[in-house]
Amino acid sequence: MQAVREIVDIPVLNKDFIIDKIQIERAYDAGANLILLIAAALPEKKLRELYKYASDKGLEILFEVHNEEELAVAQRIGATIIGVNNRDLKSFEVDLAITEHLAAKIDTTKTLLISESGMKERADVERVQKAGAKGILVGETMMRSVNLKETFDILRVPLGES
Ligand SMILES: O=C(O)c1ccccc1NCC(=O)[C@H](O)[C@H](O)COP(=O)(O)O
């Protein structure tokens, strides 16, 4: 985290399974701008506590959801950056329709919607952008890439272009 912070001056996400304040401390100390809170990982009370703790430290929170119940938690807590994970963390099944389904229940003029997982080609990004996503979270496609810059350019669809 620190190594990344030292070489880029864009916002950096500490993408971890955060379950305790100490991890937020560490993320902050290492220079993170955002932390990930996964709705499926914790009860609402704990999520609320960690959300406030991070927010009070000046960190942004990417609040990850996968279904309507989790989205309702995000909305009750007042999350302003919501990540819809297209991957079911129990079955590992991936379906971009999850973003389309949940985006319809999010006011994307007030909430920054990030579509997470399953982005393999530009058409996938265009699809979630059409649904209202303003950003994407990509893992495997970048890890498998033999040319990161080229893959980045393919997947980078400027807002309003799809
Ligand atoms: O990150 C983990 O430790 C992890 C544990 C259990 C299930 C999934 C996990 N991570 C998945 C990812 O972080 C994905 O890379 C991310 O959601 C992006 O998805 P993709 O672009 O499909 O790799």
The ligand as a Tripos MOL2 file, in Angstrom:
@<TRIPOS>MOLECULE
LIG
   23    23     1     0     0
SMALL
NO_CHARGES

@<TRIPOS>ATOM
      1 O1         -9.9000  -10.7090   -2.5570 O.co2     1 LIG1
      2 C1        -10.1340  -11.7470   -1.9290 C.2       1 LIG1
      3 O2         -9.4570  -12.1030   -0.9510 O.co2     1 LIG1
      4 C2        -11.2810  -12.6070   -2.3300 C.ar      1 LIG1
      5 C3        -11.6800  -13.6240   -1.4820 C.ar      1 LIG1
      6 C4        -12.7720  -14.3840   -1.8200 C.ar      1 LIG1
      7 C5        -13.4520  -14.1590   -3.0040 C.ar      1 LIG1
      8 C6        -13.0600  -13.1660   -3.8540 C.ar      1 LIG1
      9 C7        -11.9780  -12.3890   -3.5270 C.ar      1 LIG1
     10 N1        -11.5410  -11.4320   -4.3450 N.pl3     1 LIG1
     11 C8        -12.0640  -11.2310   -5.6550 C.3       1 LIG1
     12 C9        -11.5390   -9.9910   -6.1920 C.2       1 LIG1
     13 O3        -10.9380   -9.2000   -5.5370 O.2       1 LIG1
     14 C10       -11.7760   -9.7360   -7.6210 C.3       1 LIG1
     15 O4        -10.5470   -9.6490   -8.2710 O.3       1 LIG1
     16 C11       -12.5260   -8.4320   -7.7820 C.3       1 LIG1
     17 O5        -13.8170   -8.6160   -7.2700 O.3       1 LIG1
     18 C12       -12.6100   -8.0640   -9.2550 C.3       1 LIG1
     19 O6        -13.2400   -9.0790   -9.9700 O.3       1 LIG1
     20 P1        -12.5950   -9.6610  -11.3040 P.3       1 LIG1
     21 O7        -12.2910   -8.4900  -12.1670 O.co2     1 LIG1
     22 O8        -13.6410  -10.5450  -11.8800 O.co2     1 LIG1
     23 O9        -11.3430  -10.3880  -10.8950 O.co2     1 LIG1
@<TRIPOS>BOND
     1     1     2 2
     2     2     3 1
     3     2     4 1
     4     4     5 ar
     5     4     9 ar
     6     5     6 ar
     7     6     7 ar
     8     7     8 ar
     9     8     9 ar
    10     9    10 1
    11    10    11 1
    12    11    12 1
    13    12    13 2
    14    12    14 1
    15    14    15 1
    16    14    16 1
    17    16    17 1
    18    16    18 1
    19    18    19 1
    20    19    20 1
    21    20    21 2
    22    20    22 1
    23    20    23 1
@<TRIPOS>SUBSTRUCTURE
     1 LIG1         1 GROUP 0 **** ****
